[in-house]
Amino acid sequence: MATLDIEFENSNGKEQHLRLKDFSMRNSAAELKATLEKFTLLNLFEKDGVGLYKKLKHATICLLYTSI
């Protein structure tokens, strides 16, 4: 199982994480980065007047292997 951990900067300059579980690794890193950059332009998410996902900082793919 793969989880994508994306770190953004919010409009106050603090870090904000978004984690996507069961992430599919079909797309290239360049395609993923382009998509996440577009995500920052949407201005959909706000909490107490602070824009949550304003600038992409980095993303990490975390793989979890379970032994049977």
DRENDO-1510 file (C-alpha; in Angstrom, 1 decimal, always signed):
<recs>
REC; n; res; u; v; w
REC; 1; MET; +0.0; +0.0; +0.0 .
REC; 2; ALA; +1.3; +3.4; -0.9 .
REC; 3; THR; +0.5; +6.8; +0.8 .
REC; 4; LEU; +1.4; +10.1; -0.8 .
REC; 5; ASP; +2.4; +12.7; +1.8 .
REC; 6; ILE; +2.2; +16.2; +0.3 .
REC; 7; GLU; +3.6; +19.2; +2.2 .
REC; 8; PHE; +2.2; +22.6; +1.3 .
REC; 9; GLU; +2.7; +26.0; +2.7 .
REC; 10; ASN; -0.5; +27.8; +3.8 .
REC; 11; SER; -1.1; +31.5; +3.4 .
REC; 12; ASN; +0.4; +32.2; +6.9 .
REC; 13; GLY; +3.7; +30.5; +5.8 .
REC; 14; LYS; +3.1; +27.4; +8.0 .
REC; 15; GLU; +3.4; +23.8; +6.7 .
REC; 16; GLN; +0.2; +22.0; +5.9 .
REC; 17; HIS; +0.1; +18.3; +5.0 .
REC; 18; LEU; -2.3; +16.3; +2.8 .
REC; 19; ARG; -2.0; +12.5; +2.8 .
REC; 20; LEU; -3.6; +10.4; +0.1 .
REC; 21; LYS; -3.9; +6.7; +1.0 .
REC; 22; ASP; -3.9; +3.9; -1.5 .
REC; 23; PHE; -2.1; +6.1; -3.9 .
REC; 24; SER; -1.5; +4.8; -7.4 .
REC; 25; MET; +2.0; +5.3; -8.8 .
REC; 26; ARG; +0.9; +5.2; -12.5 .
REC; 27; ASN; +1.9; +8.8; -13.3 .
REC; 28; SER; +5.4; +10.1; -13.6 .
REC; 29; ALA; +6.9; +12.5; -11.0 .
REC; 30; ALA; +6.7; +15.4; -13.5 .
REC; 31; GLU; +2.9; +14.7; -14.1 .
REC; 32; LEU; +2.3; +14.5; -10.4 .
REC; 33; LYS; +4.1; +17.8; -9.7 .
REC; 34; ALA; +2.2; +19.5; -12.5 .
REC; 35; THR; -1.1; +18.3; -11.0 .
REC; 36; LEU; -0.2; +19.4; -7.5 .
REC; 37; GLU; +0.9; +22.8; -8.7 .
REC; 38; LYS; -2.5; +23.2; -10.4 .
REC; 39; PHE; -4.1; +22.1; -7.1 .
REC; 40; THR; -2.6; +25.2; -5.3 .
REC; 41; LEU; -4.3; +27.5; -7.8 .
REC; 42; LEU; -7.8; +26.3; -7.0 .
REC; 43; ASN; -8.2; +28.2; -3.7 .
REC; 44; LEU; -10.8; +25.7; -2.5 .
REC; 45; PHE; -9.7; +25.0; +1.1 .
REC; 46; GLU; -9.7; +27.6; +3.8 .
REC; 47; LYS; -9.9; +27.4; +7.6 .
REC; 48; ASP; -10.5; +30.4; +9.9 .
REC; 49; GLY; -9.6; +32.7; +7.0 .
REC; 50; VAL; -6.3; +30.9; +6.2 .
REC; 51; GLY; -5.8; +29.4; +2.8 .
REC; 52; LEU; -4.5; +25.8; +3.4 .
REC; 53; TYR; -2.7; +24.7; +0.3 .
REC; 54; LYS; -1.1; +27.8; -1.2 .
REC; 55; LYS; +2.4; +26.6; -2.2 .
REC; 56; LEU; +3.7; +23.1; -3.0 .
REC; 57; LYS; +6.9; +22.3; -0.9 .
REC; 58; HIS; +7.4; +18.6; -1.6 .
REC; 59; ALA; +5.8; +15.2; -1.8 .
REC; 60; THR; +6.9; +11.8; -0.5 .
REC; 61; ILE; +5.6; +8.4; -1.3 .
REC; 62; CYS; +5.5; +6.1; +1.7 .
REC; 63; LEU; +5.3; +2.3; +1.0 .
REC; 64; LEU; +4.0; -0.1; +3.6 .
REC; 65; TYR; +4.8; -3.8; +3.3 .
REC; 66; THR; +3.0; -6.3; +5.5 .
REC; 67; SER; +4.3; -9.8; +6.0 .
REC; 68; ILE; +1.9; -12.7; +5.9 .
</recs>
